[in-house]
């Protein structure tokens, strides 16, 4: 499978790669549309081409889809929020996210519904391939049905997030860290902050810190980390220790049972529960709220950030 998208939709594709390769045992390549359309990939006619777009009118994604089809890859699926859009009309299979109209330029509910759609797609493919037992299917679907309740609890963290936002709003740069399936969520958190608050922010896989980004760490560069209680938590704790040893200020979204405690320079908000495979969706909510409240504190236009458009219909 090849997933092609831009911006926030690209981050949802990166997240889905982890699900598809683990649960469905399907090799997945995720491509930035504006890059894919100008290179010469090795085309496999048996590859499913999945294009993701909120508006369905993203110029680079449309062009990349047409390019893939010109290479003989005619098995196509679109994941989109707008019925009858160009991308929906251009693919054989369609999956509408049905998020409803999203007014703000920065995608929020479009992102979470893309993730939910890609998760469902993963389960369908895994089941068709015989990789999903009845017990596991029941467990994963139960988790999906519980997701709305978990997201409502995540929204209750807003007062704590506002306190962080007041501090971060005074800074000019920020780093976002994640590991494994939460690395794309760190990328998305950084994108949201830079889009609407104009603070320069970068997302990194935490294990890459010592390969360069540690040089940026000082007391004026807040580091936001996504730290769910998963198999990579202990590795992430080690990365966070490297930040603290260099005087960095840490803001960590952790699970309730992550065994992390606040200390000087280490601020922690604990999620109410761990959602396993669905944890990326859960953790995206507080990162969106953080960007929103930093923008409010700075007085920038949350819905219409400068220089940006909701539908990127030109190259």
C-alpha positions as CSV (number, residue, x, y, z in Angstrom):
1,X,0.0,0.0,0.0
2,X,1.1,3.5,-0.8
3,X,-0.5,6.4,1.2
4,X,-0.2,9.9,-0.4
5,X,-1.1,13.1,1.3
6,X,0.0,16.6,2.4
7,X,0.4,18.3,5.8
8,X,-2.0,17.1,8.5
9,X,-3.3,14.3,6.2
10,X,0.3,13.1,5.7
11,X,0.6,12.8,9.5
12,X,-2.5,10.7,9.7
13,X,-1.0,8.4,7.0
14,X,2.2,8.1,9.0
15,X,0.2,7.0,12.0
16,X,-1.8,4.4,9.9
17,X,1.5,2.9,8.7
18,X,2.1,1.6,12.3
19,X,-1.4,0.1,12.5
20,X,-1.4,-1.5,9.1
21,X,2.0,-3.1,9.5
22,X,1.4,-4.4,13.0
23,X,-2.2,-5.5,12.7
24,X,-2.6,-6.4,9.0
25,X,1.1,-7.2,8.4
26,X,0.9,-5.1,5.2
27,X,3.9,-3.1,4.0
28,X,3.1,0.6,3.7
29,X,4.8,3.5,2.1
30,X,3.8,7.0,3.1
31,X,4.5,9.8,0.5
32,X,4.4,13.6,0.6
33,X,2.3,14.3,-2.5
34,X,4.3,17.3,-3.6
35,X,7.4,15.1,-3.7
36,X,5.9,11.9,-5.1
37,X,4.5,13.6,-8.1
38,X,8.0,14.7,-9.3
39,X,10.0,11.6,-8.8
40,X,10.1,8.2,-10.5
41,X,8.9,5.6,-8.1
42,X,9.0,1.9,-8.9
43,X,5.3,1.3,-9.7
44,X,3.6,-1.9,-8.8
45,X,0.2,-2.3,-10.4
46,X,-1.0,-4.4,-7.5
47,X,-0.3,-1.6,-5.0
48,X,-3.4,0.1,-3.4
49,X,-3.0,3.8,-3.7
50,X,-4.6,5.7,-0.8
51,X,-5.0,9.4,-1.1
52,X,-6.0,11.5,2.0
53,X,-7.4,15.0,2.0
54,X,-9.7,17.1,4.1
55,X,-11.0,19.2,1.2
56,X,-10.6,16.8,-1.6
57,X,-9.2,19.6,-3.7
58,X,-5.5,19.6,-2.6
59,X,-3.7,20.3,-5.9
60,X,-0.5,18.3,-5.1
61,X,-2.5,15.3,-3.9
62,X,-4.8,15.3,-7.0
63,X,-1.7,15.5,-9.2
64,X,0.0,12.7,-7.3
65,X,-3.1,10.5,-7.7
66,X,-3.2,11.1,-11.5
67,X,0.5,10.4,-11.7
68,X,0.2,7.1,-9.8
69,X,-2.6,6.1,-12.2
70,X,-0.5,7.0,-15.2
71,X,2.1,4.5,-13.9
72,X,-0.5,1.8,-14.1
73,X,-1.5,1.8,-10.4
74,X,-5.3,2.0,-10.9
75,X,-6.3,0.4,-7.5
76,X,-7.2,3.6,-5.7
77,X,-9.0,4.7,-2.5
78,X,-9.7,8.2,-1.3
79,X,-10.2,9.2,2.4
80,X,-11.8,12.6,2.4
81,X,-14.3,14.8,4.2
82,X,-16.0,16.4,1.2
83,X,-18.5,14.4,-1.0
84,X,-18.2,15.0,-4.7
85,X,-14.8,16.6,-4.4
86,X,-12.2,16.1,-7.1
87,X,-10.3,13.4,-5.1
88,X,-13.5,11.5,-4.3
89,X,-14.4,11.5,-8.0
90,X,-10.9,10.4,-9.0
91,X,-10.7,7.1,-7.2
92,X,-12.4,3.8,-7.6
93,X,-13.0,3.4,-3.8
94,X,-14.2,6.2,-1.5
95,X,-14.2,6.5,2.3
96,X,-15.9,9.6,3.6
97,X,-14.8,10.8,7.1
98,X,-18.0,12.8,7.6
99,X,-16.4,15.2,10.1
100,X,-18.8,17.9,9.0
101,X,-17.7,21.4,7.9
102,X,-14.4,22.6,9.5
103,X,-14.2,26.3,9.4
104,X,-10.7,26.9,10.8
105,X,-7.7,26.6,8.4
106,X,-5.8,24.2,10.8
107,X,-7.4,20.8,10.6
108,X,-8.5,19.3,14.0
109,X,-11.6,17.1,13.7
110,X,-10.6,16.4,10.1
111,X,-7.4,14.8,11.5
112,X,-9.1,12.7,14.2
113,X,-11.7,11.4,11.8
114,X,-9.0,10.5,9.3
115,X,-7.3,8.5,12.0
116,X,-10.5,6.8,13.0
117,X,-11.2,6.0,9.3
118,X,-7.7,4.6,8.8
119,X,-8.0,2.5,11.9
120,X,-11.2,1.0,10.6
121,X,-9.6,0.4,7.3
122,X,-6.7,-1.4,9.1
123,X,-9.2,-3.7,10.9
124,X,-11.0,-4.6,7.7
125,X,-7.8,-5.4,5.9
126,X,-6.5,-7.4,8.9
127,X,-9.7,-9.4,9.0
128,X,-9.7,-10.1,5.3
129,X,-6.1,-11.3,5.5
130,X,-6.9,-13.6,8.4
131,X,-4.8,-11.7,10.9
132,X,-7.6,-10.7,13.2
133,X,-9.0,-13.3,15.6
134,X,-12.6,-13.0,16.8
135,X,-11.4,-12.1,20.3
136,X,-9.0,-9.5,19.1
137,X,-11.6,-8.0,16.8
138,X,-14.0,-7.7,19.7
139,X,-11.4,-6.1,21.9
140,X,-10.3,-3.5,19.3
141,X,-13.9,-2.6,18.3
142,X,-14.8,-2.2,22.0
143,X,-11.9,0.2,22.3
144,X,-13.1,2.2,19.3
145,X,-16.7,2.4,20.7
146,X,-15.2,3.8,24.0
147,X,-13.2,6.4,22.1
148,X,-15.8,9.3,22.3
149,X,-16.0,8.9,26.1
150,X,-12.2,8.9,26.4
151,X,-12.0,12.1,24.2
152,X,-14.5,13.9,26.4
153,X,-12.3,13.1,29.5
154,X,-9.3,14.5,27.6
155,X,-11.1,17.7,27.0
156,X,-11.4,18.1,30.8
157,X,-7.7,18.7,31.0
158,X,-8.1,22.1,29.4
159,X,-7.5,24.2,32.6
160,X,-4.1,22.6,33.1
161,X,-3.3,23.0,29.4
162,X,-4.1,26.8,29.6
163,X,-1.5,27.2,32.4
164,X,1.1,25.6,30.1
165,X,0.0,27.7,27.2
166,X,0.6,31.0,29.1
167,X,4.3,29.9,29.6
168,X,4.9,28.6,26.1
169,X,3.3,31.7,24.5
170,X,6.3,33.8,25.6
171,X,8.8,31.5,23.7
172,X,10.0,31.7,20.1
173,X,10.8,28.0,19.5
174,X,9.6,24.6,20.7
175,X,10.4,20.9,20.2
176,X,7.8,18.1,20.2
177,X,8.9,14.6,20.9
178,X,7.3,11.2,20.5
179,X,8.4,7.6,19.9
180,X,6.9,4.9,17.7
181,X,3.3,5.5,16.7
182,X,3.3,8.7,18.7
183,X,6.1,10.3,16.6
184,X,3.6,11.4,13.9
185,X,1.4,12.9,16.7
186,X,4.4,14.9,17.8
187,X,4.8,16.1,14.2
188,X,1.2,17.1,14.1
189,X,1.4,18.9,17.5
190,X,4.3,20.9,16.2
191,X,2.5,21.7,13.0
192,X,-0.6,23.0,14.9
193,X,1.5,25.2,17.1
194,X,3.4,26.8,14.2
195,X,0.2,27.2,12.1
196,X,-1.8,29.2,14.5
197,X,0.6,30.7,17.1
198,X,3.5,31.4,14.7
199,X,6.0,29.9,17.2
200,X,8.6,27.9,15.3
201,X,8.1,24.3,16.3
202,X,9.6,21.0,15.2
203,X,8.6,17.4,15.8
204,X,11.2,14.7,16.3
205,X,11.4,11.1,17.1
206,X,12.8,11.3,20.7
207,X,15.6,8.8,19.9
208,X,17.0,11.3,17.3
209,X,17.7,14.0,20.0
210,X,21.4,13.1,20.4
211,X,21.9,13.2,16.6
212,X,21.5,17.0,16.5
213,X,18.5,18.6,18.1
214,X,20.0,18.5,21.6
215,X,22.1,21.4,20.5
216,X,18.9,23.5,20.5
217,X,18.0,22.7,24.1
218,X,18.0,25.6,26.6
219,X,15.6,27.1,29.2
220,X,13.9,29.2,26.5
221,X,13.1,26.2,24.2
222,X,10.1,24.3,25.7
223,X,10.0,20.6,24.9
224,X,6.6,19.0,24.6
225,X,6.6,15.2,24.8
226,X,3.9,12.5,24.2
227,X,4.6,9.8,26.8
228,X,2.0,7.0,26.8
229,X,2.6,3.9,28.9
230,X,3.7,1.6,26.0
231,X,6.7,-0.5,25.1
232,X,8.8,2.6,24.4
233,X,8.1,4.5,27.6
234,X,11.4,3.6,29.3
235,X,13.3,4.6,26.2
236,X,11.4,7.9,26.1
237,X,12.2,8.6,29.8
238,X,15.9,8.3,29.0
239,X,15.4,10.9,26.2
240,X,13.6,13.2,28.6
241,X,16.4,12.9,31.1
242,X,18.8,14.1,28.4
243,X,16.7,17.2,28.0
244,X,16.5,17.9,31.7
245,X,20.3,17.5,32.1
246,X,20.8,20.3,29.6
247,X,18.4,22.7,31.3
248,X,15.4,22.2,29.1
249,X,11.8,22.8,30.3
250,X,9.7,19.7,29.7
251,X,5.9,19.5,29.2
252,X,4.8,15.9,29.2
253,X,1.5,14.3,28.3
254,X,1.6,11.0,30.1
255,X,-0.8,8.2,30.9
256,X,-2.1,7.8,34.4
257,X,0.1,4.8,35.1
258,X,3.3,6.1,33.4
259,X,5.1,6.4,36.7
260,X,6.3,10.0,35.9
261,X,6.2,12.7,38.6
262,X,6.5,16.4,38.4
263,X,9.7,18.1,39.5
264,X,11.5,21.4,38.8
265,X,11.4,21.9,35.0
266,X,9.3,18.8,34.4
267,X,5.5,19.5,34.0
268,X,3.2,16.6,33.6
269,X,-0.5,16.2,32.6
270,X,-1.7,12.7,33.0
271,X,-4.3,11.3,30.7
272,X,-7.1,9.4,32.4
273,X,-6.4,6.1,30.7
274,X,-4.3,4.3,28.1
275,X,-6.1,3.4,24.9
276,X,-3.6,1.1,23.3
277,X,-3.7,1.3,19.5
278,X,-6.0,4.3,19.7
279,X,-3.7,6.3,22.0
280,X,-2.6,8.5,19.1
281,X,-6.1,9.8,18.6
282,X,-6.5,10.5,22.3
283,X,-3.2,12.3,22.6
284,X,-3.9,14.5,19.6
285,X,-6.6,16.3,21.5
286,X,-4.5,17.9,24.2
287,X,-1.9,18.9,21.6
288,X,-4.6,20.7,19.6
289,X,-5.8,22.4,22.7
290,X,-2.3,23.5,23.6
291,X,-1.8,25.1,20.2
292,X,-5.2,26.8,20.5
293,X,-4.6,28.3,23.9
294,X,-1.0,29.5,23.0
295,X,-2.5,31.3,20.0
296,X,-5.2,32.9,22.2
297,X,-2.5,34.0,24.7
298,X,-0.6,35.6,21.8
299,X,-3.6,37.1,20.2
300,X,-3.2,35.5,16.8
301,X,-6.2,34.6,14.6
302,X,-6.9,31.0,15.5
303,X,-9.3,30.4,12.5
304,X,-7.5,32.3,9.8
305,X,-3.7,32.2,10.3
306,X,-1.7,34.4,8.1
307,X,-0.5,33.2,4.7
308,X,-2.6,30.0,4.8
309,X,-5.7,28.8,3.0
310,X,-8.2,26.0,4.0
311,X,-8.0,24.3,0.6
312,X,-4.6,24.4,-1.0
313,X,-5.8,24.4,-4.6
314,X,-2.5,25.7,-6.2
315,X,0.9,24.1,-6.3
